[in-house]
């Protein structure tokens, strides 16, 4: 049979693919991973929650005391929240592994620093 010579030819070659999850490829520039809030910069205007087309961002409170809850299972990673933030308080991270059967593990909360609550 012609299968054995082909098998022997490729048996000792290095594989073309990465051994994921042990080896991970570096994410490219401009990659849209999970969003991250810089709550020290955030002015609490609510444009991110209002402009989110999938409704993945929930704003709790108003103004400088506002906190955010991001429902990652609803997020389409479109970047509209990043574009609409007037003070650039939202950015993308390089994180992309978010498989979970439990939706509560896909909810990220961003709370204000303690110093901002006293002011």
Jmol script that loads the backbone (N, CA, C; Angstrom):
load data "model"
ATOM      1  N   UNK A   1       0.828  -1.197   0.000  1.00  0.00           N
ATOM      2  CA  UNK A   1       0.000   0.000   0.000  1.00  0.00           C
ATOM      3  C   UNK A   1       0.872   1.262   0.000  1.00  0.00           C
ATOM      4  N   UNK A   2       0.331   2.341  -0.493  1.00  0.00           N
ATOM      5  CA  UNK A   2       1.087   3.590  -0.556  1.00  0.00           C
ATOM      6  C   UNK A   2       0.913   4.429   0.713  1.00  0.00           C
ATOM      7  N   UNK A   3       0.137   3.979   1.650  1.00  0.00           N
ATOM      8  CA  UNK A   3      -0.095   4.730   2.878  1.00  0.00           C
ATOM      9  C   UNK A   3       1.104   4.672   3.832  1.00  0.00           C
ATOM     10  N   UNK A   4       1.773   3.526   3.909  1.00  0.00           N
ATOM     11  CA  UNK A   4       2.889   3.385   4.838  1.00  0.00           C
ATOM     12  C   UNK A   4       4.064   4.309   4.501  1.00  0.00           C
ATOM     13  N   UNK A   5       4.496   4.411   3.264  1.00  0.00           N
ATOM     14  CA  UNK A   5       5.600   5.349   2.982  1.00  0.00           C
ATOM     15  C   UNK A   5       5.222   6.800   3.309  1.00  0.00           C
ATOM     16  N   UNK A   6       3.977   7.163   3.043  1.00  0.00           N
ATOM     17  CA  UNK A   6       3.522   8.528   3.353  1.00  0.00           C
ATOM     18  C   UNK A   6       3.521   8.755   4.864  1.00  0.00           C
ATOM     19  N   UNK A   7       3.103   7.777   5.618  1.00  0.00           N
ATOM     20  CA  UNK A   7       3.095   7.857   7.074  1.00  0.00           C
ATOM     21  C   UNK A   7       4.512   7.991   7.622  1.00  0.00           C
ATOM     22  N   UNK A   8       5.418   7.197   7.136  1.00  0.00           N
ATOM     23  CA  UNK A   8       6.801   7.268   7.591  1.00  0.00           C
ATOM     24  C   UNK A   8       7.470   8.586   7.211  1.00  0.00           C
ATOM     25  N   UNK A   9       7.104   9.124   6.076  1.00  0.00           N
ATOM     26  CA  UNK A   9       7.676  10.391   5.619  1.00  0.00           C
ATOM     27  C   UNK A   9       7.318  11.542   6.564  1.00  0.00           C
ATOM     28  N   UNK A  10       6.106  11.523   7.109  1.00  0.00           N
ATOM     29  CA  UNK A  10       5.640  12.622   7.948  1.00  0.00           C
ATOM     30  C   UNK A  10       5.701  12.325   9.445  1.00  0.00           C
ATOM     31  N   UNK A  11       6.048  11.125   9.838  1.00  0.00           N
ATOM     32  CA  UNK A  11       6.035  10.741  11.253  1.00  0.00           C
ATOM     33  C   UNK A  11       7.050  11.503  12.090  1.00  0.00           C
ATOM     34  N   UNK A  12       8.174  11.891  11.522  1.00  0.00           N
ATOM     35  CA  UNK A  12       9.229  12.519  12.301  1.00  0.00           C
ATOM     36  C   UNK A  12       9.416  14.002  11.987  1.00  0.00           C
ATOM     37  N   UNK A  13       8.478  14.590  11.257  1.00  0.00           N
ATOM     38  CA  UNK A  13       8.541  16.017  10.966  1.00  0.00           C
ATOM     39  C   UNK A  13       7.852  16.807  12.073  1.00  0.00           C
ATOM     40  N   UNK A  14       8.276  18.038  12.227  1.00  0.00           N
ATOM     41  CA  UNK A  14       7.657  18.931  13.194  1.00  0.00           C
ATOM     42  C   UNK A  14       6.252  19.290  12.700  1.00  0.00           C
ATOM     43  N   UNK A  15       5.252  19.313  13.590  1.00  0.00           N
ATOM     44  CA  UNK A  15       3.896  19.655  13.153  1.00  0.00           C
ATOM     45  C   UNK A  15       3.791  21.125  12.737  1.00  0.00           C
ATOM     46  N   UNK A  16       2.868  21.405  11.834  1.00  0.00           N
ATOM     47  CA  UNK A  16       2.664  22.768  11.354  1.00  0.00           C
ATOM     48  C   UNK A  16       1.826  23.597  12.321  1.00  0.00           C
ATOM     49  N   UNK A  17       1.015  22.937  13.108  1.00  0.00           N
ATOM     50  CA  UNK A  17       0.103  23.636  14.000  1.00  0.00           C
ATOM     51  C   UNK A  17       0.721  23.849  15.372  1.00  0.00           C
ATOM     52  N   UNK A  18       0.157  24.777  16.131  1.00  0.00           N
ATOM     53  CA  UNK A  18       0.585  25.008  17.499  1.00  0.00           C
ATOM     54  C   UNK A  18      -0.067  23.978  18.409  1.00  0.00           C
ATOM     55  N   UNK A  19       0.582  23.674  19.494  1.00  0.00           N
ATOM     56  CA  UNK A  19       0.026  22.737  20.462  1.00  0.00           C
ATOM     57  C   UNK A  19      -0.840  23.508  21.462  1.00  0.00           C
ATOM     58  N   UNK A  20      -1.941  24.037  20.953  1.00  0.00           N
ATOM     59  CA  UNK A  20      -2.865  24.806  21.784  1.00  0.00           C
ATOM     60  C   UNK A  20      -3.532  23.874  22.780  1.00  0.00           C
ATOM     61  N   UNK A  21      -3.691  24.208  23.995  1.00  0.00           N
ATOM     62  CA  UNK A  21      -3.525  25.479  24.711  1.00  0.00           C
ATOM     63  C   UNK A  21      -2.153  25.682  25.336  1.00  0.00           C
ATOM     64  N   UNK A  22      -1.215  24.777  25.094  1.00  0.00           N
ATOM     65  CA  UNK A  22       0.114  24.912  25.692  1.00  0.00           C
ATOM     66  C   UNK A  22       0.950  25.971  24.978  1.00  0.00           C
ATOM     67  N   UNK A  23       0.764  26.110  23.695  1.00  0.00           N
ATOM     68  CA  UNK A  23       1.420  27.158  22.910  1.00  0.00           C
ATOM     69  C   UNK A  23       0.338  28.073  22.386  1.00  0.00           C
ATOM     70  N   UNK A  24       0.553  29.382  22.533  1.00  0.00           N
ATOM     71  CA  UNK A  24      -0.449  30.336  22.071  1.00  0.00           C
ATOM     72  C   UNK A  24       0.197  31.326  21.113  1.00  0.00           C
ATOM     73  N   UNK A  25      -0.530  31.652  20.091  1.00  0.00           N
ATOM     74  CA  UNK A  25      -0.063  32.617  19.102  1.00  0.00           C
ATOM     75  C   UNK A  25      -0.203  34.026  19.672  1.00  0.00           C
ATOM     76  N   UNK A  26       0.722  34.879  19.351  1.00  0.00           N
ATOM     77  CA  UNK A  26       0.659  36.270  19.785  1.00  0.00           C
ATOM     78  C   UNK A  26      -0.466  36.975  19.033  1.00  0.00           C
ATOM     79  N   UNK A  27      -1.235  37.772  19.742  1.00  0.00           N
ATOM     80  CA  UNK A  27      -2.352  38.455  19.088  1.00  0.00           C
ATOM     81  C   UNK A  27      -1.827  39.604  18.229  1.00  0.00           C
ATOM     82  N   UNK A  28      -2.470  39.858  17.097  1.00  0.00           N
ATOM     83  CA  UNK A  28      -2.005  40.938  16.214  1.00  0.00           C
ATOM     84  C   UNK A  28      -2.346  42.321  16.774  1.00  0.00           C
ATOM     85  N   UNK A  29      -1.686  43.327  16.277  1.00  0.00           N
ATOM     86  CA  UNK A  29      -1.953  44.707  16.678  1.00  0.00           C
ATOM     87  C   UNK A  29      -3.391  45.062  16.281  1.00  0.00           C
ATOM     88  N   UNK A  30      -4.095  45.717  17.167  1.00  0.00           N
ATOM     89  CA  UNK A  30      -5.476  46.082  16.898  1.00  0.00           C
ATOM     90  C   UNK A  30      -6.473  44.979  17.218  1.00  0.00           C
ATOM     91  N   UNK A  31      -6.027  43.941  17.916  1.00  0.00           N
ATOM     92  CA  UNK A  31      -6.898  42.819  18.271  1.00  0.00           C
ATOM     93  C   UNK A  31      -7.983  43.288  19.238  1.00  0.00           C
ATOM     94  N   UNK A  32      -9.194  42.835  19.012  1.00  0.00           N
ATOM     95  CA  UNK A  32     -10.321  43.208  19.868  1.00  0.00           C
ATOM     96  C   UNK A  32     -10.651  42.074  20.823  1.00  0.00           C
ATOM     97  N   UNK A  33     -10.019  42.095  21.974  1.00  0.00           N
ATOM     98  CA  UNK A  33     -10.311  41.112  23.013  1.00  0.00           C
ATOM     99  C   UNK A  33     -11.346  41.677  23.967  1.00  0.00           C
ATOM    100  N   UNK A  34     -11.282  41.244  25.213  1.00  0.00           N
ATOM    101  CA  UNK A  34     -12.216  41.731  26.231  1.00  0.00           C
ATOM    102  C   UNK A  34     -11.975  43.223  26.469  1.00  0.00           C
ATOM    103  N   UNK A  35     -13.050  43.970  26.743  1.00  0.00           N
ATOM    104  CA  UNK A  35     -12.879  45.396  27.017  1.00  0.00           C
ATOM    105  C   UNK A  35     -12.481  45.595  28.469  1.00  0.00           C
ATOM    106  N   UNK A  36     -11.740  46.672  28.704  1.00  0.00           N
ATOM    107  CA  UNK A  36     -11.241  47.009  30.027  1.00  0.00           C
ATOM    108  C   UNK A  36     -11.542  48.480  30.283  1.00  0.00           C
ATOM    109  N   UNK A  37     -12.111  48.777  31.442  1.00  0.00           N
ATOM    110  CA  UNK A  37     -12.383  50.153  31.842  1.00  0.00           C
ATOM    111  C   UNK A  37     -11.258  50.669  32.717  1.00  0.00           C
ATOM    112  N   UNK A  38     -10.866  51.915  32.506  1.00  0.00           N
ATOM    113  CA  UNK A  38      -9.982  52.622  33.426  1.00  0.00           C
ATOM    114  C   UNK A  38     -10.895  53.536  34.225  1.00  0.00           C
ATOM    115  N   UNK A  39     -11.305  53.060  35.391  1.00  0.00           N
ATOM    116  CA  UNK A  39     -12.312  53.779  36.163  1.00  0.00           C
ATOM    117  C   UNK A  39     -11.796  55.111  36.711  1.00  0.00           C
ATOM    118  N   UNK A  40     -10.494  55.299  36.774  1.00  0.00           N
ATOM    119  CA  UNK A  40      -9.947  56.582  37.203  1.00  0.00           C
ATOM    120  C   UNK A  40     -10.192  57.657  36.142  1.00  0.00           C
ATOM    121  N   UNK A  41     -10.232  57.269  34.877  1.00  0.00           N
ATOM    122  CA  UNK A  41     -10.480  58.213  33.781  1.00  0.00           C
ATOM    123  C   UNK A  41     -11.967  58.417  33.515  1.00  0.00           C
ATOM    124  N   UNK A  42     -12.781  57.406  33.804  1.00  0.00           N
ATOM    125  CA  UNK A  42     -14.196  57.409  33.432  1.00  0.00           C
ATOM    126  C   UNK A  42     -14.955  58.554  34.102  1.00  0.00           C
ATOM    127  N   UNK A  43     -15.744  59.292  33.317  1.00  0.00           N
ATOM    128  CA  UNK A  43     -16.537  60.396  33.847  1.00  0.00           C
ATOM    129  C   UNK A  43     -17.994  59.987  34.055  1.00  0.00           C
ATOM    130  N   UNK A  44     -18.332  58.768  33.698  1.00  0.00           N
ATOM    131  CA  UNK A  44     -19.685  58.260  33.922  1.00  0.00           C
ATOM    132  C   UNK A  44     -20.731  58.859  33.015  1.00  0.00           C
ATOM    133  N   UNK A  45     -20.373  59.196  31.797  1.00  0.00           N
ATOM    134  CA  UNK A  45     -21.323  59.818  30.871  1.00  0.00           C
ATOM    135  C   UNK A  45     -22.355  58.822  30.334  1.00  0.00           C
ATOM    136  N   UNK A  46     -21.999  57.542  30.296  1.00  0.00           N
ATOM    137  CA  UNK A  46     -22.928  56.510  29.847  1.00  0.00           C
ATOM    138  C   UNK A  46     -23.025  56.316  28.346  1.00  0.00           C
ATOM    139  N   UNK A  47     -22.157  56.972  27.576  1.00  0.00           N
ATOM    140  CA  UNK A  47     -22.195  56.816  26.124  1.00  0.00           C
ATOM    141  C   UNK A  47     -21.883  55.387  25.700  1.00  0.00           C
ATOM    142  N   UNK A  48     -21.002  54.718  26.430  1.00  0.00           N
ATOM    143  CA  UNK A  48     -20.649  53.340  26.080  1.00  0.00           C
ATOM    144  C   UNK A  48     -21.861  52.422  26.197  1.00  0.00           C
ATOM    145  N   UNK A  49     -22.608  52.554  27.276  1.00  0.00           N
ATOM    146  CA  UNK A  49     -23.790  51.713  27.483  1.00  0.00           C
ATOM    147  C   UNK A  49     -24.888  52.059  26.483  1.00  0.00           C
ATOM    148  N   UNK A  50     -25.035  53.332  26.191  1.00  0.00           N
ATOM    149  CA  UNK A  50     -26.077  53.767  25.252  1.00  0.00           C
ATOM    150  C   UNK A  50     -25.770  53.346  23.821  1.00  0.00           C
ATOM    151  N   UNK A  51     -24.493  53.419  23.430  1.00  0.00           N
ATOM    152  CA  UNK A  51     -24.114  53.120  22.051  1.00  0.00           C
ATOM    153  C   UNK A  51     -23.857  51.645  21.774  1.00  0.00           C
ATOM    154  N   UNK A  52     -23.809  50.805  22.804  1.00  0.00           N
ATOM    155  CA  UNK A  52     -23.528  49.381  22.602  1.00  0.00           C
ATOM    156  C   UNK A  52     -24.676  48.733  21.821  1.00  0.00           C
ATOM    157  N   UNK A  53     -24.432  48.243  20.602  1.00  0.00           N
ATOM    158  CA  UNK A  53     -25.515  47.701  19.778  1.00  0.00           C
ATOM    159  C   UNK A  53     -26.113  46.404  20.323  1.00  0.00           C
ATOM    160  N   UNK A  54     -25.359  45.672  21.116  1.00  0.00           N
ATOM    161  CA  UNK A  54     -25.883  44.409  21.646  1.00  0.00           C
ATOM    162  C   UNK A  54     -26.410  44.539  23.066  1.00  0.00           C
ATOM    163  N   UNK A  55     -26.250  45.709  23.681  1.00  0.00           N
ATOM    164  CA  UNK A  55     -26.733  45.915  25.044  1.00  0.00           C
ATOM    165  C   UNK A  55     -25.911  45.161  26.074  1.00  0.00           C
ATOM    166  N   UNK A  56     -24.643  44.940  25.807  1.00  0.00           N
ATOM    167  CA  UNK A  56     -23.785  44.153  26.697  1.00  0.00           C
ATOM    168  C   UNK A  56     -23.270  44.949  27.886  1.00  0.00           C
ATOM    169  N   UNK A  57     -23.355  46.272  27.833  1.00  0.00           N
ATOM    170  CA  UNK A  57     -22.828  47.108  28.913  1.00  0.00           C
ATOM    171  C   UNK A  57     -23.988  47.642  29.741  1.00  0.00           C
ATOM    172  N   UNK A  58     -23.910  47.410  31.040  1.00  0.00           N
ATOM    173  CA  UNK A  58     -24.931  47.864  31.968  1.00  0.00           C
ATOM    174  C   UNK A  58     -24.296  48.906  32.878  1.00  0.00           C
ATOM    175  N   UNK A  59     -24.898  50.084  32.931  1.00  0.00           N
ATOM    176  CA  UNK A  59     -24.384  51.165  33.771  1.00  0.00           C
ATOM    177  C   UNK A  59     -25.177  51.181  35.073  1.00  0.00           C
ATOM    178  N   UNK A  60     -24.464  51.156  36.180  1.00  0.00           N
ATOM    179  CA  UNK A  60     -25.099  51.169  37.498  1.00  0.00           C
ATOM    180  C   UNK A  60     -24.737  52.483  38.161  1.00  0.00           C
ATOM    181  N   UNK A  61     -25.704  53.343  38.368  1.00  0.00           N
ATOM    182  CA  UNK A  61     -25.466  54.664  38.934  1.00  0.00           C
ATOM    183  C   UNK A  61     -25.300  55.700  37.841  1.00  0.00           C
ATOM    184  N   UNK A  62     -24.942  56.922  38.265  1.00  0.00           N
ATOM    185  CA  UNK A  62     -24.763  58.016  37.313  1.00  0.00           C
ATOM    186  C   UNK A  62     -23.531  58.821  37.670  1.00  0.00           C
ATOM    187  N   UNK A  63     -22.978  59.459  36.678  1.00  0.00           N
ATOM    188  CA  UNK A  63     -21.854  60.364  36.869  1.00  0.00           C
ATOM    189  C   UNK A  63     -20.610  59.688  37.405  1.00  0.00           C
ATOM    190  N   UNK A  64     -19.884  60.414  38.256  1.00  0.00           N
ATOM    191  CA  UNK A  64     -18.602  59.945  38.775  1.00  0.00           C
ATOM    192  C   UNK A  64     -18.734  58.742  39.709  1.00  0.00           C
ATOM    193  N   UNK A  65     -19.944  58.407  40.134  1.00  0.00           N
ATOM    194  CA  UNK A  65     -20.130  57.238  41.003  1.00  0.00           C
ATOM    195  C   UNK A  65     -20.577  56.010  40.209  1.00  0.00           C
ATOM    196  N   UNK A  66     -20.745  56.141  38.917  1.00  0.00           N
ATOM    197  CA  UNK A  66     -21.246  55.042  38.086  1.00  0.00           C
ATOM    198  C   UNK A  66     -20.254  53.889  38.044  1.00  0.00           C
ATOM    199  N   UNK A  67     -20.822  52.684  38.041  1.00  0.00           N
ATOM    200  CA  UNK A  67     -20.036  51.468  37.877  1.00  0.00           C
ATOM    201  C   UNK A  67     -20.618  50.725  36.690  1.00  0.00           C
ATOM    202  N   UNK A  68     -19.842  49.797  36.140  1.00  0.00           N
ATOM    203  CA  UNK A  68     -20.269  49.125  34.920  1.00  0.00           C
ATOM    204  C   UNK A  68     -20.208  47.618  35.075  1.00  0.00           C
ATOM    205  N   UNK A  69     -21.130  46.968  34.405  1.00  0.00           N
ATOM    206  CA  UNK A  69     -21.158  45.514  34.330  1.00  0.00           C
ATOM    207  C   UNK A  69     -21.201  45.166  32.844  1.00  0.00           C
ATOM    208  N   UNK A  70     -20.229  44.371  32.404  1.00  0.00           N
ATOM    209  CA  UNK A  70     -20.133  43.978  30.996  1.00  0.00           C
ATOM    210  C   UNK A  70     -20.512  42.506  30.893  1.00  0.00           C
ATOM    211  N   UNK A  71     -21.555  42.230  30.125  1.00  0.00           N
ATOM    212  CA  UNK A  71     -22.020  40.865  29.886  1.00  0.00           C
ATOM    213  C   UNK A  71     -21.302  40.362  28.630  1.00  0.00           C
ATOM    214  N   UNK A  72     -20.197  39.680  28.849  1.00  0.00           N
ATOM    215  CA  UNK A  72     -19.344  39.272  27.736  1.00  0.00           C
ATOM    216  C   UNK A  72     -20.021  38.292  26.795  1.00  0.00           C
ATOM    217  N   UNK A  73     -20.976  37.523  27.287  1.00  0.00           N
ATOM    218  CA  UNK A  73     -21.682  36.577  26.422  1.00  0.00           C
ATOM    219  C   UNK A  73     -22.586  37.292  25.426  1.00  0.00           C
ATOM    220  N   UNK A  74     -22.847  38.576  25.631  1.00  0.00           N
ATOM    221  CA  UNK A  74     -23.648  39.362  24.692  1.00  0.00           C
ATOM    222  C   UNK A  74     -22.787  40.231  23.779  1.00  0.00           C
ATOM    223  N   UNK A  75     -21.552  40.462  24.170  1.00  0.00           N
ATOM    224  CA  UNK A  75     -20.659  41.378  23.450  1.00  0.00           C
ATOM    225  C   UNK A  75     -20.284  40.819  22.077  1.00  0.00           C
ATOM    226  N   UNK A  76     -20.315  41.685  21.071  1.00  0.00           N
ATOM    227  CA  UNK A  76     -19.926  41.291  19.717  1.00  0.00           C
ATOM    228  C   UNK A  76     -18.517  41.793  19.364  1.00  0.00           C
ATOM    229  N   UNK A  77     -17.846  42.439  20.318  1.00  0.00           N
ATOM    230  CA  UNK A  77     -16.480  42.941  20.146  1.00  0.00           C
ATOM    231  C   UNK A  77     -16.377  43.888  18.954  1.00  0.00           C
ATOM    232  N   UNK A  78     -17.407  44.704  18.774  1.00  0.00           N
ATOM    233  CA  UNK A  78     -17.450  45.623  17.634  1.00  0.00           C
ATOM    234  C   UNK A  78     -16.574  46.859  17.850  1.00  0.00           C
ATOM    235  N   UNK A  79     -16.365  47.246  19.108  1.00  0.00           N
ATOM    236  CA  UNK A  79     -15.529  48.403  19.404  1.00  0.00           C
ATOM    237  C   UNK A  79     -16.272  49.714  19.466  1.00  0.00           C
ATOM    238  N   UNK A  80     -17.579  49.698  19.388  1.00  0.00           N
ATOM    239  CA  UNK A  80     -18.352  50.936  19.431  1.00  0.00           C
ATOM    240  C   UNK A  80     -18.175  51.650  20.773  1.00  0.00           C
ATOM    241  N   UNK A  81     -18.084  50.892  21.864  1.00  0.00           N
ATOM    242  CA  UNK A  81     -17.902  51.500  23.183  1.00  0.00           C
ATOM    243  C   UNK A  81     -16.551  52.212  23.276  1.00  0.00           C
ATOM    244  N   UNK A  82     -15.533  51.614  22.703  1.00  0.00           N
ATOM    245  CA  UNK A  82     -14.188  52.209  22.721  1.00  0.00           C
ATOM    246  C   UNK A  82     -14.190  53.497  21.899  1.00  0.00           C
ATOM    247  N   UNK A  83     -14.855  53.469  20.755  1.00  0.00           N
ATOM    248  CA  UNK A  83     -14.909  54.650  19.884  1.00  0.00           C
ATOM    249  C   UNK A  83     -15.742  55.777  20.481  1.00  0.00           C
ATOM    250  N   UNK A  84     -16.800  55.456  21.201  1.00  0.00           N
ATOM    251  CA  UNK A  84     -17.703  56.492  21.695  1.00  0.00           C
ATOM    252  C   UNK A  84     -17.269  57.091  23.028  1.00  0.00           C
ATOM    253  N   UNK A  85     -16.293  56.526  23.703  1.00  0.00           N
ATOM    254  CA  UNK A  85     -15.840  57.064  24.996  1.00  0.00           C
ATOM    255  C   UNK A  85     -15.070  58.367  24.768  1.00  0.00           C
ATOM    256  N   UNK A  86     -15.562  59.491  25.331  1.00  0.00           N
ATOM    257  CA  UNK A  86     -14.908  60.779  25.071  1.00  0.00           C
ATOM    258  C   UNK A  86     -13.577  60.956  25.790  1.00  0.00           C
ATOM    259  N   UNK A  87     -13.319  60.171  26.839  1.00  0.00           N
ATOM    260  CA  UNK A  87     -12.073  60.329  27.600  1.00  0.00           C
ATOM    261  C   UNK A  87     -11.132  59.133  27.447  1.00  0.00           C
ATOM    262  N   UNK A  88     -11.416  58.246  26.521  1.00  0.00           N
ATOM    263  CA  UNK A  88     -10.594  57.046  26.249  1.00  0.00           C
ATOM    264  C   UNK A  88     -10.377  56.191  27.499  1.00  0.00           C
ATOM    265  N   UNK A  89     -11.449  55.986  28.250  1.00  0.00           N
ATOM    266  CA  UNK A  89     -11.379  55.171  29.468  1.00  0.00           C
ATOM    267  C   UNK A  89     -11.588  53.687  29.176  1.00  0.00           C
ATOM    268  N   UNK A  90     -11.949  53.342  27.946  1.00  0.00           N
ATOM    269  CA  UNK A  90     -12.205  51.954  27.586  1.00  0.00           C
ATOM    270  C   UNK A  90     -11.179  51.529  26.545  1.00  0.00           C
ATOM    271  N   UNK A  91     -10.637  50.341  26.738  1.00  0.00           N
ATOM    272  CA  UNK A  91      -9.677  49.804  25.778  1.00  0.00           C
ATOM    273  C   UNK A  91      -9.887  48.304  25.656  1.00  0.00           C
ATOM    274  N   UNK A  92      -9.272  47.726  24.638  1.00  0.00           N
ATOM    275  CA  UNK A  92      -9.327  46.283  24.442  1.00  0.00           C
ATOM    276  C   UNK A  92      -8.111  45.627  25.084  1.00  0.00           C
ATOM    277  N   UNK A  93      -8.298  44.429  25.597  1.00  0.00           N
ATOM    278  CA  UNK A  93      -7.180  43.636  26.099  1.00  0.00           C
ATOM    279  C   UNK A  93      -6.853  42.566  25.061  1.00  0.00           C
ATOM    280  N   UNK A  94      -5.825  41.800  25.303  1.00  0.00           N
ATOM    281  CA  UNK A  94      -5.456  40.702  24.401  1.00  0.00           C
ATOM    282  C   UNK A  94      -6.055  39.374  24.845  1.00  0.00           C
ATOM    283  N   UNK A  95      -6.950  39.394  25.821  1.00  0.00           N
ATOM    284  CA  UNK A  95      -7.571  38.174  26.315  1.00  0.00           C
ATOM    285  C   UNK A  95      -8.683  37.728  25.363  1.00  0.00           C
ATOM    286  N   UNK A  96      -8.706  36.430  25.060  1.00  0.00           N
ATOM    287  CA  UNK A  96      -9.721  35.938  24.137  1.00  0.00           C
ATOM    288  C   UNK A  96     -10.284  34.578  24.508  1.00  0.00           C
ATOM    289  N   UNK A  97      -9.863  33.984  25.581  1.00  0.00           N
ATOM    290  CA  UNK A  97     -10.347  32.657  25.954  1.00  0.00           C
ATOM    291  C   UNK A  97     -11.463  32.788  26.988  1.00  0.00           C
ATOM    292  N   UNK A  98     -12.692  32.640  26.559  1.00  0.00           N
ATOM    293  CA  UNK A  98     -13.830  32.843  27.447  1.00  0.00           C
ATOM    294  C   UNK A  98     -14.897  31.787  27.288  1.00  0.00           C
ATOM    295  N   UNK A  99     -14.551  30.555  27.146  1.00  0.00           N
ATOM    296  CA  UNK A  99     -15.545  29.504  27.036  1.00  0.00           C
ATOM    297  C   UNK A  99     -15.976  29.081  28.436  1.00  0.00           C
ATOM    298  N   UNK A 100     -17.284  29.114  28.680  1.00  0.00           N
ATOM    299  CA  UNK A 100     -17.799  28.700  29.974  1.00  0.00           C
ATOM    300  C   UNK A 100     -19.277  28.346  29.826  1.00  0.00           C
ATOM    301  N   UNK A 101     -19.712  27.258  30.438  1.00  0.00           N
ATOM    302  CA  UNK A 101     -21.134  26.933  30.400  1.00  0.00           C
ATOM    303  C   UNK A 101     -21.933  27.784  31.385  1.00  0.00           C
ATOM    304  N   UNK A 102     -21.237  28.492  32.277  1.00  0.00           N
ATOM    305  CA  UNK A 102     -21.889  29.309  33.291  1.00  0.00           C
ATOM    306  C   UNK A 102     -21.818  30.785  32.887  1.00  0.00           C
ATOM    307  N   UNK A 103     -22.964  31.400  32.607  1.00  0.00           N
ATOM    308  CA  UNK A 103     -22.983  32.796  32.158  1.00  0.00           C
ATOM    309  C   UNK A 103     -22.464  33.755  33.216  1.00  0.00           C
ATOM    310  N   UNK A 104     -22.592  33.412  34.480  1.00  0.00           N
ATOM    311  CA  UNK A 104     -22.143  34.321  35.537  1.00  0.00           C
ATOM    312  C   UNK A 104     -20.624  34.515  35.513  1.00  0.00           C
ATOM    313  N   UNK A 105     -19.886  33.577  34.939  1.00  0.00           N
ATOM    314  CA  UNK A 105     -18.432  33.726  34.819  1.00  0.00           C
ATOM    315  C   UNK A 105     -18.060  34.650  33.665  1.00  0.00           C
ATOM    316  N   UNK A 106     -19.022  35.010  32.842  1.00  0.00           N
ATOM    317  CA  UNK A 106     -18.784  35.884  31.700  1.00  0.00           C
ATOM    318  C   UNK A 106     -19.311  37.291  31.931  1.00  0.00           C
ATOM    319  N   UNK A 107     -19.527  37.637  33.182  1.00  0.00           N
ATOM    320  CA  UNK A 107     -19.950  38.985  33.556  1.00  0.00           C
ATOM    321  C   UNK A 107     -18.791  39.632  34.302  1.00  0.00           C
ATOM    322  N   UNK A 108     -18.315  40.769  33.786  1.00  0.00           N
ATOM    323  CA  UNK A 108     -17.194  41.474  34.394  1.00  0.00           C
ATOM    324  C   UNK A 108     -17.697  42.791  34.968  1.00  0.00           C
ATOM    325  N   UNK A 109     -17.357  43.047  36.222  1.00  0.00           N
ATOM    326  CA  UNK A 109     -17.779  44.276  36.891  1.00  0.00           C
ATOM    327  C   UNK A 109     -16.594  45.210  37.054  1.00  0.00           C
ATOM    328  N   UNK A 110     -16.848  46.478  36.794  1.00  0.00           N
ATOM    329  CA  UNK A 110     -15.829  47.509  36.944  1.00  0.00           C
ATOM    330  C   UNK A 110     -16.336  48.511  37.964  1.00  0.00           C
ATOM    331  N   UNK A 111     -15.683  48.550  39.109  1.00  0.00           N
ATOM    332  CA  UNK A 111     -16.095  49.407  40.219  1.00  0.00           C
ATOM    333  C   UNK A 111     -15.114  50.548  40.380  1.00  0.00           C
ATOM    334  N   UNK A 112     -15.575  51.603  41.017  1.00  0.00           N
ATOM    335  CA  UNK A 112     -14.748  52.784  41.261  1.00  0.00           C
ATOM    336  C   UNK A 112     -13.698  52.497  42.328  1.00  0.00           C
ATOM    337  N   UNK A 113     -12.546  53.142  42.211  1.00  0.00           N
ATOM    338  CA  UNK A 113     -11.554  53.024  43.293  1.00  0.00           C
ATOM    339  C   UNK A 113     -12.117  53.638  44.579  1.00  0.00           C
ATOM    340  N   UNK A 114     -11.651  53.191  45.706  1.00  0.00           N
ATOM    341  CA  UNK A 114     -12.164  53.644  46.998  1.00  0.00           C
ATOM    342  C   UNK A 114     -11.948  55.144  47.186  1.00  0.00           C
ATOM    343  N   UNK A 115     -10.851  55.707  46.695  1.00  0.00           N
ATOM    344  CA  UNK A 115     -10.581  57.146  46.846  1.00  0.00           C
ATOM    345  C   UNK A 115     -11.660  57.978  46.158  1.00  0.00           C
ATOM    346  N   UNK A 116     -12.173  57.518  45.039  1.00  0.00           N
ATOM    347  CA  UNK A 116     -13.182  58.282  44.303  1.00  0.00           C
ATOM    348  C   UNK A 116     -14.512  58.278  45.038  1.00  0.00           C
ATOM    349  N   UNK A 117     -14.809  57.250  45.823  1.00  0.00           N
ATOM    350  CA  UNK A 117     -16.072  57.182  46.548  1.00  0.00           C
ATOM    351  C   UNK A 117     -16.093  58.192  47.695  1.00  0.00           C
ATOM    352  N   UNK A 118     -14.936  58.502  48.314  1.00  0.00           N
ATOM    353  CA  UNK A 118     -14.874  59.436  49.429  1.00  0.00           C
ATOM    354  C   UNK A 118     -15.014  60.877  48.969  1.00  0.00           C
ATOM    355  N   UNK A 119     -14.639  61.172  47.727  1.00  0.00           N
ATOM    356  CA  UNK A 119     -14.669  62.557  47.208  1.00  0.00           C
ATOM    357  C   UNK A 119     -16.070  63.020  46.920  1.00  0.00           C
TER     358      UNK A 119
END
end "model"
wireframe off; spacefill off
backbone 0.3
color backbone group
